[in-house]
Amino acid sequence: MARPRAHDDALRTRLLDRAGEVLSAQGPEGLGLRRLAADVGTSTTAVYSLFGGKPGLVRELYVEGFRRFGDRMEQVPRTDDPVADLCALGLAYRESALANPHFYSIMFGRAVPDFAPDDEAVDAALRSLRPLQETVARGIEQGVLVDTDPDEITFAAWALVHGLISLELQHGSMLPGSATSARYERALVNGIAGWRR
């Protein structure tokens, strides 16, 4: 009979979730490994075993955030309408950010000022954009979107949703009216409409 693993994926996920929460609420100075282990009910040995230390933990927060984001984007069904698919991807982007706000600052901000993702982590992050890139390319190919460099539309679409979500997560209480899914969807639809042929 195989011995149970002391440091399994469930523990890894709990540690990453808690580390993201602490980082979002208290900044990098609040992210102590001893306290993190105590919060999750494990030992610092487990944290070192899984992540190798604080730099490894921060790197895995970055990678995990993009993994969750990429999974959400991949789950969006593809249809015959690339414009509708772009809107669906934009909605999935928001859902992912709202479901994992504690990862957002490490993915897209400077939550840990001295953290710089390595090439492998950056590649993992860029893979999460493939559904968007493929949908844009399909829209151009079908003559639905303007005939331009697909990266131009991909960048604009990403910048639009990222800006909307960043405002909602960081300044929601300051926004006029309320940050609602209907308002987000209207901005998304109108932003994408500018790229229609």
DOLOMI-155625 format. One line per field, with one value per atom (N, C-alpha, C): residue number from 0; residue in three letters; chain; atom name; x, y, z. Coordinates in Angstrom, 2 decimals. Example, Ala and Ser with C-alpha at 12.3 -4.5 7.8 and 13.67 -1.06 7.14 Angstrom:
<pts>
k	(0	0	0	1	1	1)
r	(Ala	Ala	Ala	Ser	Ser	Ser)
c	(A	A	A	A	A	A)
a	(N	CA	C	N	CA	C)
xx	(13.19	12.30	13.20	12.85	13.67	12.90)
yy	(-5.69	-4.50	-3.30	-2.25	-1.06	0.03)
zz	(7.80	7.80	7.80	7.08	7.14	7.87)
</pts>
This chain:
<pts>
k	(0	0	0	1	1	1	2	2	2	3	3	3	4	4	4	5	5	5	6	6	6	7	7	7	8	8	8	9	9	9	10	10	10	11	11	11	12	12	12	13	13	13	14	14	14	15	15	15	16	16	16	17	17	17	18	18	18	19	19	19	20	20	20	21	21	21	22	22	22	23	23	23	24	24	24	25	25	25	26	26	26	27	27	27	28	28	28	29	29	29	30	30	30	31	31	31	32	32	32	33	33	33	34	34	34	35	35	35	36	36	36	37	37	37	38	38	38	39	39	39	40	40	40	41	41	41	42	42	42	43	43	43	44	44	44	45	45	45	46	46	46	47	47	47	48	48	48	49	49	49	50	50	50	51	51	51	52	52	52	53	53	53	54	54	54	55	55	55	56	56	56	57	57	57	58	58	58	59	59	59	60	60	60	61	61	61	62	62	62	63	63	63	64	64	64	65	65	65	66	66	66	67	67	67	68	68	68	69	69	69	70	70	70	71	71	71	72	72	72	73	73	73	74	74	74	75	75	75	76	76	76	77	77	77	78	78	78	79	79	79	80	80	80	81	81	81	82	82	82	83	83	83	84	84	84	85	85	85	86	86	86	87	87	87	88	88	88	89	89	89	90	90	90	91	91	91	92	92	92	93	93	93	94	94	94	95	95	95	96	96	96	97	97	97	98	98	98	99	99	99	100	100	100	101	101	101	102	102	102	103	103	103	104	104	104	105	105	105	106	106	106	107	107	107	108	108	108	109	109	109	110	110	110	111	111	111	112	112	112	113	113	113	114	114	114	115	115	115	116	116	116	117	117	117	118	118	118	119	119	119	120	120	120	121	121	121	122	122	122	123	123	123	124	124	124	125	125	125	126	126	126	127	127	127	128	128	128	129	129	129	130	130	130	131	131	131	132	132	132	133	133	133	134	134	134	135	135	135	136	136	136	137	137	137	138	138	138	139	139	139	140	140	140	141	141	141	142	142	142	143	143	143	144	144	144	145	145	145	146	146	146	147	147	147	148	148	148	149	149	149	150	150	150	151	151	151	152	152	152	153	153	153	154	154	154	155	155	155	156	156	156	157	157	157	158	158	158	159	159	159	160	160	160	161	161	161	162	162	162	163	163	163	164	164	164	165	165	165	166	166	166	167	167	167	168	168	168	169	169	169	170	170	170	171	171	171	172	172	172	173	173	173	174	174	174	175	175	175	176	176	176	177	177	177	178	178	178	179	179	179	180	180	180	181	181	181	182	182	182	183	183	183	184	184	184	185	185	185	186	186	186	187	187	187	188	188	188	189	189	189	190	190	190	191	191	191	192	192	192	193	193	193	194	194	194	195	195	195	196	196	196)
r	(Met	Met	Met	Ala	Ala	Ala	Arg	Arg	Arg	Pro	Pro	Pro	Arg	Arg	Arg	Ala	Ala	Ala	His	His	His	Asp	Asp	Asp	Asp	Asp	Asp	Ala	Ala	Ala	Leu	Leu	Leu	Arg	Arg	Arg	Thr	Thr	Thr	Arg	Arg	Arg	Leu	Leu	Leu	Leu	Leu	Leu	Asp	Asp	Asp	Arg	Arg	Arg	Ala	Ala	Ala	Gly	Gly	Gly	Glu	Glu	Glu	Val	Val	Val	Leu	Leu	Leu	Ser	Ser	Ser	Ala	Ala	Ala	Gln	Gln	Gln	Gly	Gly	Gly	Pro	Pro	Pro	Glu	Glu	Glu	Gly	Gly	Gly	Leu	Leu	Leu	Gly	Gly	Gly	Leu	Leu	Leu	Arg	Arg	Arg	Arg	Arg	Arg	Leu	Leu	Leu	Ala	Ala	Ala	Ala	Ala	Ala	Asp	Asp	Asp	Val	Val	Val	Gly	Gly	Gly	Thr	Thr	Thr	Ser	Ser	Ser	Thr	Thr	Thr	Thr	Thr	Thr	Ala	Ala	Ala	Val	Val	Val	Tyr	Tyr	Tyr	Ser	Ser	Ser	Leu	Leu	Leu	Phe	Phe	Phe	Gly	Gly	Gly	Gly	Gly	Gly	Lys	Lys	Lys	Pro	Pro	Pro	Gly	Gly	Gly	Leu	Leu	Leu	Val	Val	Val	Arg	Arg	Arg	Glu	Glu	Glu	Leu	Leu	Leu	Tyr	Tyr	Tyr	Val	Val	Val	Glu	Glu	Glu	Gly	Gly	Gly	Phe	Phe	Phe	Arg	Arg	Arg	Arg	Arg	Arg	Phe	Phe	Phe	Gly	Gly	Gly	Asp	Asp	Asp	Arg	Arg	Arg	Met	Met	Met	Glu	Glu	Glu	Gln	Gln	Gln	Val	Val	Val	Pro	Pro	Pro	Arg	Arg	Arg	Thr	Thr	Thr	Asp	Asp	Asp	Asp	Asp	Asp	Pro	Pro	Pro	Val	Val	Val	Ala	Ala	Ala	Asp	Asp	Asp	Leu	Leu	Leu	Cys	Cys	Cys	Ala	Ala	Ala	Leu	Leu	Leu	Gly	Gly	Gly	Leu	Leu	Leu	Ala	Ala	Ala	Tyr	Tyr	Tyr	Arg	Arg	Arg	Glu	Glu	Glu	Ser	Ser	Ser	Ala	Ala	Ala	Leu	Leu	Leu	Ala	Ala	Ala	Asn	Asn	Asn	Pro	Pro	Pro	His	His	His	Phe	Phe	Phe	Tyr	Tyr	Tyr	Ser	Ser	Ser	Ile	Ile	Ile	Met	Met	Met	Phe	Phe	Phe	Gly	Gly	Gly	Arg	Arg	Arg	Ala	Ala	Ala	Val	Val	Val	Pro	Pro	Pro	Asp	Asp	Asp	Phe	Phe	Phe	Ala	Ala	Ala	Pro	Pro	Pro	Asp	Asp	Asp	Asp	Asp	Asp	Glu	Glu	Glu	Ala	Ala	Ala	Val	Val	Val	Asp	Asp	Asp	Ala	Ala	Ala	Ala	Ala	Ala	Leu	Leu	Leu	Arg	Arg	Arg	Ser	Ser	Ser	Leu	Leu	Leu	Arg	Arg	Arg	Pro	Pro	Pro	Leu	Leu	Leu	Gln	Gln	Gln	Glu	Glu	Glu	Thr	Thr	Thr	Val	Val	Val	Ala	Ala	Ala	Arg	Arg	Arg	Gly	Gly	Gly	Ile	Ile	Ile	Glu	Glu	Glu	Gln	Gln	Gln	Gly	Gly	Gly	Val	Val	Val	Leu	Leu	Leu	Val	Val	Val	Asp	Asp	Asp	Thr	Thr	Thr	Asp	Asp	Asp	Pro	Pro	Pro	Asp	Asp	Asp	Glu	Glu	Glu	Ile	Ile	Ile	Thr	Thr	Thr	Phe	Phe	Phe	Ala	Ala	Ala	Ala	Ala	Ala	Trp	Trp	Trp	Ala	Ala	Ala	Leu	Leu	Leu	Val	Val	Val	His	His	His	Gly	Gly	Gly	Leu	Leu	Leu	Ile	Ile	Ile	Ser	Ser	Ser	Leu	Leu	Leu	Glu	Glu	Glu	Leu	Leu	Leu	Gln	Gln	Gln	His	His	His	Gly	Gly	Gly	Ser	Ser	Ser	Met	Met	Met	Leu	Leu	Leu	Pro	Pro	Pro	Gly	Gly	Gly	Ser	Ser	Ser	Ala	Ala	Ala	Thr	Thr	Thr	Ser	Ser	Ser	Ala	Ala	Ala	Arg	Arg	Arg	Tyr	Tyr	Tyr	Glu	Glu	Glu	Arg	Arg	Arg	Ala	Ala	Ala	Leu	Leu	Leu	Val	Val	Val	Asn	Asn	Asn	Gly	Gly	Gly	Ile	Ile	Ile	Ala	Ala	Ala	Gly	Gly	Gly	Trp	Trp	Trp	Arg	Arg	Arg	Arg	Arg	Arg)
c	(A	A	A	A	A	A	A	A	A	A	A	A	A	A	A	A	A	A	A	A	A	A	A	A	A	A	A	A	A	A	A	A	A	A	A	A	A	A	A	A	A	A	A	A	A	A	A	A	A	A	A	A	A	A	A	A	A	A	A	A	A	A	A	A	A	A	A	A	A	A	A	A	A	A	A	A	A	A	A	A	A	A	A	A	A	A	A	A	A	A	A	A	A	A	A	A	A	A	A	A	A	A	A	A	A	A	A	A	A	A	A	A	A	A	A	A	A	A	A	A	A	A	A	A	A	A	A	A	A	A	A	A	A	A	A	A	A	A	A	A	A	A	A	A	A	A	A	A	A	A	A	A	A	A	A	A	A	A	A	A	A	A	A	A	A	A	A	A	A	A	A	A	A	A	A	A	A	A	A	A	A	A	A	A	A	A	A	A	A	A	A	A	A	A	A	A	A	A	A	A	A	A	A	A	A	A	A	A	A	A	A	A	A	A	A	A	A	A	A	A	A	A	A	A	A	A	A	A	A	A	A	A	A	A	A	A	A	A	A	A	A	A	A	A	A	A	A	A	A	A	A	A	A	A	A	A	A	A	A	A	A	A	A	A	A	A	A	A	A	A	A	A	A	A	A	A	A	A	A	A	A	A	A	A	A	A	A	A	A	A	A	A	A	A	A	A	A	A	A	A	A	A	A	A	A	A	A	A	A	A	A	A	A	A	A	A	A	A	A	A	A	A	A	A	A	A	A	A	A	A	A	A	A	A	A	A	A	A	A	A	A	A	A	A	A	A	A	A	A	A	A	A	A	A	A	A	A	A	A	A	A	A	A	A	A	A	A	A	A	A	A	A	A	A	A	A	A	A	A	A	A	A	A	A	A	A	A	A	A	A	A	A	A	A	A	A	A	A	A	A	A	A	A	A	A	A	A	A	A	A	A	A	A	A	A	A	A	A	A	A	A	A	A	A	A	A	A	A	A	A	A	A	A	A	A	A	A	A	A	A	A	A	A	A	A	A	A	A	A	A	A	A	A	A	A	A	A	A	A	A	A	A	A	A	A	A	A	A	A	A	A	A	A	A	A	A	A	A	A	A	A	A	A	A	A	A	A	A	A	A	A	A	A	A	A	A	A	A	A	A	A	A	A	A	A	A	A	A	A	A	A	A	A	A	A	A	A	A	A	A	A	A	A	A	A	A	A	A	A	A	A	A	A	A	A	A	A	A	A	A	A	A	A	A	A	A	A	A	A	A	A	A	A	A	A	A	A	A	A	A	A	A	A	A	A	A	A	A	A	A	A	A	A	A	A	A	A	A	A	A	A	A	A	A	A	A	A	A	A	A	A)
a	(N	CA	C	N	CA	C	N	CA	C	N	CA	C	N	CA	C	N	CA	C	N	CA	C	N	CA	C	N	CA	C	N	CA	C	N	CA	C	N	CA	C	N	CA	C	N	CA	C	N	CA	C	N	CA	C	N	CA	C	N	CA	C	N	CA	C	N	CA	C	N	CA	C	N	CA	C	N	CA	C	N	CA	C	N	CA	C	N	CA	C	N	CA	C	N	CA	C	N	CA	C	N	CA	C	N	CA	C	N	CA	C	N	CA	C	N	CA	C	N	CA	C	N	CA	C	N	CA	C	N	CA	C	N	CA	C	N	CA	C	N	CA	C	N	CA	C	N	CA	C	N	CA	C	N	CA	C	N	CA	C	N	CA	C	N	CA	C	N	CA	C	N	CA	C	N	CA	C	N	CA	C	N	CA	C	N	CA	C	N	CA	C	N	CA	C	N	CA	C	N	CA	C	N	CA	C	N	CA	C	N	CA	C	N	CA	C	N	CA	C	N	CA	C	N	CA	C	N	CA	C	N	CA	C	N	CA	C	N	CA	C	N	CA	C	N	CA	C	N	CA	C	N	CA	C	N	CA	C	N	CA	C	N	CA	C	N	CA	C	N	CA	C	N	CA	C	N	CA	C	N	CA	C	N	CA	C	N	CA	C	N	CA	C	N	CA	C	N	CA	C	N	CA	C	N	CA	C	N	CA	C	N	CA	C	N	CA	C	N	CA	C	N	CA	C	N	CA	C	N	CA	C	N	CA	C	N	CA	C	N	CA	C	N	CA	C	N	CA	C	N	CA	C	N	CA	C	N	CA	C	N	CA	C	N	CA	C	N	CA	C	N	CA	C	N	CA	C	N	CA	C	N	CA	C	N	CA	C	N	CA	C	N	CA	C	N	CA	C	N	CA	C	N	CA	C	N	CA	C	N	CA	C	N	CA	C	N	CA	C	N	CA	C	N	CA	C	N	CA	C	N	CA	C	N	CA	C	N	CA	C	N	CA	C	N	CA	C	N	CA	C	N	CA	C	N	CA	C	N	CA	C	N	CA	C	N	CA	C	N	CA	C	N	CA	C	N	CA	C	N	CA	C	N	CA	C	N	CA	C	N	CA	C	N	CA	C	N	CA	C	N	CA	C	N	CA	C	N	CA	C	N	CA	C	N	CA	C	N	CA	C	N	CA	C	N	CA	C	N	CA	C	N	CA	C	N	CA	C	N	CA	C	N	CA	C	N	CA	C	N	CA	C	N	CA	C	N	CA	C	N	CA	C	N	CA	C	N	CA	C	N	CA	C	N	CA	C	N	CA	C	N	CA	C	N	CA	C	N	CA	C	N	CA	C	N	CA	C	N	CA	C	N	CA	C	N	CA	C	N	CA	C	N	CA	C	N	CA	C	N	CA	C	N	CA	C	N	CA	C	N	CA	C	N	CA	C	N	CA	C	N	CA	C	N	CA	C	N	CA	C	N	CA	C	N	CA	C	N	CA	C	N	CA	C	N	CA	C	N	CA	C	N	CA	C	N	CA	C	N	CA	C	N	CA	C	N	CA	C)
xx	(0.83	0.00	0.88	0.56	1.36	1.17	2.24	2.16	1.49	0.64	0.00	1.04	0.81	1.71	1.40	2.45	2.26	1.93	2.48	2.31	1.67	0.36	-0.35	-0.84	-1.56	-2.06	-3.08	-3.86	-4.86	-4.17	-3.10	-2.34	-1.69	-1.14	-0.52	-1.55	-2.75	-3.80	-4.20	-4.35	-4.71	-3.63	-2.37	-1.27	-1.25	-1.45	-1.46	-2.63	-3.81	-4.96	-4.73	-4.24	-4.01	-2.89	-1.83	-0.73	-1.23	-2.08	-2.65	-3.50	-4.30	-5.14	-4.29	-3.24	-2.36	-1.65	-1.14	-0.43	-1.34	-2.58	-3.53	-3.89	-4.05	-4.50	-3.37	-2.17	-1.11	0.17	0.23	1.45	2.51	3.67	4.71	5.27	5.25	5.79	4.92	3.65	2.76	2.87	3.59	3.67	4.85	4.67	5.69	5.37	6.37	6.13	5.65	6.15	5.72	4.24	3.86	2.46	1.56	2.01	1.24	0.99	2.03	1.89	0.90	0.98	0.06	-1.38	-1.57	-2.91	-3.56	-2.75	-3.28	-3.25	-2.64	-2.59	-1.55	-0.39	0.69	1.99	3.10	4.40	5.16	6.16	7.01	7.78	8.02	8.68	7.86	6.54	5.67	5.77	5.82	5.92	7.23	8.34	9.63	9.67	9.03	9.00	8.26	7.16	6.34	6.89	7.47	7.83	9.31	10.05	11.47	11.78	10.76	10.96	10.04	10.20	9.30	9.38	10.57	10.61	9.88	10.03	9.33	7.82	7.41	5.99	5.40	6.08	5.60	5.52	6.54	6.51	5.30	5.03	3.90	2.56	2.49	1.28	1.02	2.06	1.96	1.50	2.17	1.84	0.43	0.08	-1.25	-2.36	-2.13	-3.13	-3.39	-2.35	-2.53	-3.07	-2.74	-3.31	-4.82	-5.28	-6.72	-7.41	-6.76	-7.29	-7.36	-6.29	-6.25	-7.29	-7.48	-8.51	-9.89	-10.16	-11.46	-11.65	-10.61	-10.70	-10.90	-10.22	-10.34	-11.74	-12.43	-13.76	-14.86	-14.53	-15.53	-15.81	-17.08	-17.40	-17.13	-16.66	-16.44	-17.68	-18.11	-19.28	-18.86	-19.84	-19.57	-19.45	-19.66	-19.65	-18.46	-17.35	-16.17	-16.40	-17.28	-17.55	-18.25	-19.23	-19.90	-18.90	-17.98	-16.96	-16.02	-15.66	-14.82	-15.52	-16.81	-17.58	-17.61	-17.81	-17.84	-16.50	-15.40	-14.07	-13.87	-14.38	-14.28	-15.05	-16.21	-16.99	-16.27	-15.64	-14.89	-13.69	-13.09	-11.97	-12.42	-13.56	-14.09	-14.42	-15.08	-15.43	-14.18	-13.13	-11.89	-11.28	-11.26	-10.68	-11.48	-12.81	-13.64	-13.58	-13.37	-13.26	-11.90	-10.88	-9.51	-8.86	-9.50	-8.92	-7.57	-7.34	-6.08	-4.90	-5.15	-4.06	-3.81	-4.80	-4.74	-3.56	-3.28	-2.21	-0.83	-0.66	0.64	0.74	-0.38	-0.38	-0.10	-0.73	-0.71	-0.16	0.27	0.75	2.14	2.49	3.79	3.54	2.75	2.43	3.69	4.66	5.96	6.98	7.44	8.25	9.48	10.14	11.36	11.11	9.83	9.53	9.55	10.25	10.25	10.07	9.00	8.79	9.90	10.29	11.27	10.61	11.42	10.90	9.81	9.97	8.98	7.64	7.70	6.48	5.81	6.59	6.03	5.37	6.01	5.40	4.06	3.99	2.73	1.66	2.07	1.12	0.62	1.52	1.13	0.24	0.42	-0.44	-1.90	-2.13	-3.52	-4.26	-3.54	-4.17	-4.49	-4.10	-4.33	-5.79	-6.75	-8.15	-8.51	-8.03	-8.29	-7.60	-6.34	-5.59	-6.24	-6.64	-7.25	-8.59	-9.37	-10.67	-10.50	-9.55	-9.27	-8.84	-7.93	-7.46	-8.61	-9.51	-10.67	-11.60	-11.77	-12.62	-12.08	-10.76	-10.13	-10.26	-9.98	-10.05	-11.45	-12.47	-13.86	-14.36	-13.54	-13.95	-14.90	-15.01	-15.89	-15.18	-13.88	-13.07	-12.20	-11.77	-10.95	-9.69	-9.22	-8.04	-6.79	-6.31	-5.12	-4.31	-3.22	-2.39	-3.23	-3.40	-4.21	-3.73	-2.43	-1.90	-2.44	-2.75	-3.30	-4.68	-5.52	-6.86	-6.76	-5.89	-5.71	-5.29	-4.32	-3.84	-4.96	-5.72	-6.79	-7.87	-8.24	-9.27	-8.80	-7.55	-6.99	-6.90	-6.43	-6.32	-7.68	-8.70	-10.05	-10.53	-10.48	-11.01	-10.12	-8.83	-7.92	-8.17	-8.36	-8.64	-9.95	-10.98	-12.28	-12.20	-11.54	-11.42	-10.55	-9.45	-8.58	-9.33	-10.11	-10.91	-11.91	-12.57	-13.57	-12.94	-11.82	-11.20	-10.55	-9.90	-9.14	-9.90	-10.89	-11.56	-13.07	-13.62	-15.05	-15.92	-15.53	-16.35	-16.30	-15.30	-15.16	-15.85	-16.21	-16.79	-18.19	-18.55	-19.90	-20.90	-21.98	-22.93	-22.30	-22.69	-22.09	-21.43	-20.38	-19.68	-20.49	-21.30	-22.18	-21.74	-22.21	-21.88	-22.52	-23.69	-24.34	-23.51	-22.98	-22.15	-20.86	-20.27	-19.06	-19.35	-20.46	-20.80	-21.05	-21.70	-21.92	-20.59	-19.68	-18.37	-17.62	-17.74	-17.08	-17.63	-18.95	-19.60	-19.24	-19.29	-18.98	-17.51	-16.64	-15.22	-14.90	-15.51	-15.28	-15.90	-17.02	-17.71	-16.78	-15.88	-14.96	-14.01	-13.89	-12.99	-13.75	-15.06	-15.83	-15.55	-15.60	-15.39	-16.65)
yy	(-1.18	0.00	1.25	2.22	3.45	4.31	4.97	5.89	7.17	7.74	9.01	10.13	11.04	12.18	13.19	13.62	14.58	15.97	16.29	17.63	17.50	17.40	17.13	18.41	18.25	19.39	20.21	19.54	20.28	21.24	20.79	21.66	22.79	22.47	23.48	24.57	24.16	25.11	25.97	25.36	26.13	27.16	26.75	27.67	28.83	28.52	29.58	30.54	30.00	30.86	31.78	31.21	32.02	33.04	32.63	33.56	34.72	34.42	35.48	36.44	35.90	36.75	37.67	37.10	37.89	38.97	38.59	39.53	40.68	40.35	41.40	42.33	41.76	42.56	43.32	42.70	43.26	43.58	43.25	43.49	42.45	42.57	41.55	41.40	42.49	42.40	41.53	41.35	40.49	39.02	38.71	37.33	36.60	36.19	35.40	33.92	33.09	31.67	30.96	31.35	30.72	31.00	32.25	32.62	31.96	31.93	31.29	29.82	29.13	27.72	27.55	28.41	28.33	28.60	29.58	29.91	28.72	27.92	26.80	25.50	25.53	24.34	23.33	23.84	22.95	23.50	22.97	23.39	24.19	24.94	25.65	24.66	23.46	22.42	22.11	22.07	21.80	22.92	24.16	25.30	25.23	24.95	24.83	23.64	22.56	21.37	21.63	22.37	22.63	23.77	24.80	26.00	26.39	25.79	26.10	27.40	28.11	29.37	30.44	31.65	32.75	33.13	33.23	33.55	32.51	31.25	30.19	30.27	30.63	30.80	31.93	33.05	34.19	33.81	33.11	32.67	31.78	30.85	29.94	30.66	31.74	32.56	33.15	33.64	34.20	33.13	31.98	30.90	30.37	30.19	29.66	30.63	31.91	32.89	32.79	32.70	32.57	31.20	30.18	28.86	28.88	29.46	29.55	30.42	31.51	32.39	31.66	30.97	30.23	29.14	28.44	27.39	27.97	29.13	29.78	30.19	30.71	31.12	29.92	28.82	27.61	27.01	27.22	26.65	27.40	28.57	29.33	28.59	28.23	27.51	28.36	27.74	28.42	28.23	29.29	29.23	29.65	29.81	30.29	31.81	32.48	33.94	34.43	34.81	35.23	36.48	37.37	38.57	38.18	37.29	36.80	36.06	35.32	34.59	35.56	36.67	37.67	38.25	38.51	39.01	37.97	36.70	35.62	35.50	35.66	35.62	36.80	37.96	39.13	38.94	38.29	38.00	36.97	35.98	34.97	35.61	36.60	37.33	37.97	38.63	39.28	38.25	37.16	36.11	35.56	35.35	34.83	35.82	37.10	38.10	38.24	38.22	38.35	37.10	35.94	34.69	34.57	35.23	35.12	36.50	37.43	38.79	38.82	37.86	37.84	37.42	36.91	36.61	37.76	38.61	39.63	40.59	40.97	41.94	41.36	40.07	39.46	39.17	38.90	38.63	39.89	40.99	42.19	43.43	43.31	44.48	44.25	45.10	45.01	44.71	43.69	43.33	43.00	42.39	42.13	42.84	44.02	44.88	44.21	43.33	42.74	41.42	41.07	39.84	40.11	39.26	39.29	37.84	37.54	36.17	35.71	34.45	33.90	33.57	33.18	32.94	31.88	30.83	29.75	30.26	31.10	31.66	32.62	33.41	34.32	33.53	32.44	31.58	31.03	30.62	30.11	31.20	32.42	33.54	33.82	33.83	34.14	33.05	31.81	30.72	30.96	31.65	31.89	32.79	33.51	34.40	33.71	32.46	31.77	31.78	31.51	31.56	32.92	33.99	35.33	35.50	35.11	35.24	34.43	33.21	32.34	32.90	33.46	34.02	35.25	36.10	37.28	36.84	35.89	35.42	34.85	34.13	33.56	34.66	35.70	36.82	37.56	37.72	38.37	37.47	36.20	35.22	35.16	35.25	35.17	36.50	37.55	38.84	39.60	39.17	39.82	40.99	40.83	41.87	42.52	43.76	44.48	43.69	43.85	43.12	43.87	43.49	44.13	43.07	43.48	42.57	42.05	40.73	40.18	40.64	40.86	41.29	42.66	43.50	44.83	44.71	43.85	43.66	42.94	41.93	41.20	42.15	43.01	43.98	44.91	45.43	46.38	45.71	44.48	43.76	43.47	43.04	42.74	44.02	45.10	46.36	46.84	46.69	47.10	46.35	45.03	44.27	44.43	44.50	44.68	46.02	47.05	48.36	48.39	47.79	47.74	46.98	45.83	45.00	45.67	46.27	46.95	48.06	48.83	49.87	49.27	48.20	47.57	47.00	46.33	45.70	46.72	47.72	48.65	49.89	50.28	51.56	51.45	50.27	50.06	51.03	51.35	52.24	53.69	54.04	55.41	55.61	54.52	54.63	55.22	56.08	56.61	55.49	55.49	54.37	53.15	52.00	50.78	50.00	49.28	48.43	47.15	47.11	45.96	45.16	43.93	43.10	43.68	44.31	44.90	46.05	46.89	48.01	47.50	46.50	45.88	45.32	44.60	43.98	45.03	46.13	47.20	47.78	48.02	48.55	47.56	46.30	45.24	45.16	45.10	45.00	46.21	47.40	48.62	48.70	48.22	48.19	47.26	46.09	45.11	45.58	46.29	46.76	47.65	48.34	49.20	48.43	47.13	46.31	45.53	45.73	45.03	45.64	44.80	45.30	46.01)
zz	(0.00	0.00	0.00	-0.87	-0.98	0.26	0.66	1.80	1.36	2.21	1.83	1.75	0.84	0.71	1.81	2.50	3.59	3.06	1.91	1.36	-0.03	-0.05	-1.30	-1.96	-3.08	-3.84	-3.06	-2.22	-1.43	-0.46	0.17	1.08	0.29	-0.85	-1.71	-2.06	-2.44	-2.80	-1.60	-0.43	0.76	1.10	0.99	1.27	0.27	-1.01	-2.02	-1.82	-1.53	-1.30	-0.10	0.98	2.18	1.94	1.26	0.98	0.11	-0.87	-1.70	-0.90	0.03	0.88	1.75	2.36	3.23	2.42	1.26	0.40	-0.03	-0.39	-0.80	0.34	1.53	2.67	3.37	3.45	4.28	3.55	2.28	1.52	1.81	1.15	1.27	2.68	3.46	4.82	5.72	5.37	6.16	5.83	4.76	4.28	4.91	6.16	6.86	6.75	6.50	6.29	7.55	8.69	9.95	10.21	10.02	10.23	9.19	7.94	6.88	7.21	7.63	7.99	9.13	10.15	11.28	10.84	9.96	9.48	8.77	8.10	7.31	8.11	9.28	10.12	9.68	9.24	8.83	9.40	8.95	9.46	8.42	8.87	7.91	7.05	7.57	6.78	5.53	5.69	4.54	3.52	4.00	3.09	2.31	3.03	2.35	1.41	1.81	0.97	-0.34	-0.25	-1.43	-2.31	-1.68	-2.44	-2.36	-1.45	-1.33	-0.60	-0.14	0.56	0.02	0.53	0.16	-1.32	-1.92	-3.36	-4.20	-3.85	-4.58	-4.38	-3.18	-2.89	-3.74	-3.81	-4.60	-6.08	-6.57	-7.97	-8.23	-7.30	-7.48	-7.38	-6.60	-6.58	-7.97	-8.59	-9.94	-10.93	-10.92	-11.85	-11.59	-10.33	-9.99	-10.41	-10.21	-10.64	-12.13	-12.92	-14.36	-14.76	-13.99	-14.29	-14.11	-13.02	-12.77	-13.83	-14.16	-15.20	-16.54	-16.90	-18.16	-18.22	-17.11	-17.05	-17.30	-16.70	-16.88	-18.34	-18.96	-20.36	-21.28	-20.98	-21.82	-21.73	-20.63	-20.44	-21.21	-21.75	-22.49	-23.80	-24.05	-25.29	-26.52	-27.58	-28.86	-29.71	-30.37	-31.24	-32.65	-33.53	-34.89	-34.95	-33.81	-33.77	-32.93	-33.60	-32.84	-31.98	-32.40	-31.60	-30.30	-30.40	-29.19	-28.30	-28.92	-28.16	-27.45	-28.11	-27.45	-26.22	-26.35	-25.20	-24.08	-24.45	-23.45	-22.75	-23.50	-22.89	-21.94	-22.32	-21.45	-20.15	-20.25	-19.04	-18.17	-18.82	-18.07	-17.36	-18.00	-17.40	-16.08	-16.13	-14.92	-13.85	-14.25	-13.30	-12.61	-13.38	-12.82	-11.83	-12.20	-11.31	-10.02	-10.12	-8.92	-8.05	-8.67	-7.90	-7.22	-7.78	-7.25	-7.12	-6.43	-6.37	-5.67	-4.78	-4.04	-4.91	-6.12	-7.05	-8.02	-8.19	-9.22	-9.04	-7.80	-7.57	-7.86	-7.66	-7.97	-9.47	-10.12	-11.56	-12.36	-11.97	-12.81	-12.12	-10.91	-10.19	-9.63	-8.73	-8.06	-6.59	-6.32	-4.94	-4.15	-4.81	-4.20	-5.09	-4.66	-5.54	-6.15	-5.42	-5.97	-6.72	-6.92	-7.66	-9.16	-9.87	-11.34	-11.80	-12.53	-12.97	-13.91	-13.77	-14.68	-16.02	-16.99	-18.34	-18.36	-17.59	-17.55	-16.99	-15.96	-15.38	-16.36	-17.09	-18.09	-19.20	-19.64	-20.67	-20.21	-18.94	-18.39	-18.39	-18.08	-18.09	-19.50	-20.46	-21.84	-22.43	-22.01	-22.49	-22.14	-21.04	-20.62	-21.60	-22.45	-23.43	-24.75	-24.90	-26.18	-26.64	-25.77	-26.25	-26.85	-26.25	-26.79	-28.14	-28.22	-29.47	-30.59	-30.27	-31.28	-31.76	-30.84	-31.20	-32.08	-31.74	-32.57	-33.97	-34.05	-35.36	-36.18	-35.52	-36.21	-36.72	-35.92	-36.33	-37.53	-37.59	-38.74	-39.97	-39.76	-40.86	-41.48	-40.63	-41.12	-41.67	-41.58	-42.10	-41.19	-39.94	-38.98	-38.30	-38.05	-37.43	-38.51	-38.24	-39.22	-39.54	-40.76	-41.22	-40.76	-39.60	-39.02	-38.30	-37.72	-36.93	-35.76	-35.63	-34.54	-33.16	-33.02	-31.72	-31.33	-32.32	-32.02	-31.36	-31.91	-31.33	-30.00	-29.93	-28.67	-27.57	-27.87	-26.88	-26.43	-27.39	-27.06	-26.22	-26.59	-25.83	-24.42	-24.29	-22.97	-22.14	-22.75	-22.01	-21.53	-22.37	-21.98	-20.74	-20.79	-19.64	-18.42	-18.63	-17.49	-16.80	-17.60	-17.02	-16.24	-16.82	-16.15	-14.83	-14.88	-13.66	-12.62	-13.04	-12.08	-11.36	-12.10	-11.46	-10.48	-10.89	-10.03	-8.76	-8.89	-7.72	-6.79	-7.36	-6.54	-6.11	-6.92	-6.65	-6.76	-6.57	-6.75	-5.99	-4.78	-3.96	-4.46	-5.27	-5.77	-7.12	-7.77	-9.11	-9.04	-10.00	-10.01	-10.26	-9.53	-9.64	-9.01	-9.47	-8.93	-10.05	-9.70	-10.67	-10.82	-11.83	-12.02	-13.24	-13.30	-14.45	-15.71	-15.60	-16.77	-17.33	-16.45	-16.88	-17.53	-16.93	-17.48	-18.87	-18.99	-20.27	-21.35	-21.02	-22.01	-22.49	-21.57	-21.94	-22.82	-22.49	-23.25	-24.67	-24.79	-26.11	-26.97	-26.39	-27.15	-27.54	-26.66	-26.98	-28.12	-28.11	-29.17	-30.49	-30.40	-31.62	-32.45	-31.84	-32.58	-33.49	-33.27	-34.09	-35.16	-35.24	-36.29	-37.64	-38.65	-40.02	-40.49)
</pts>
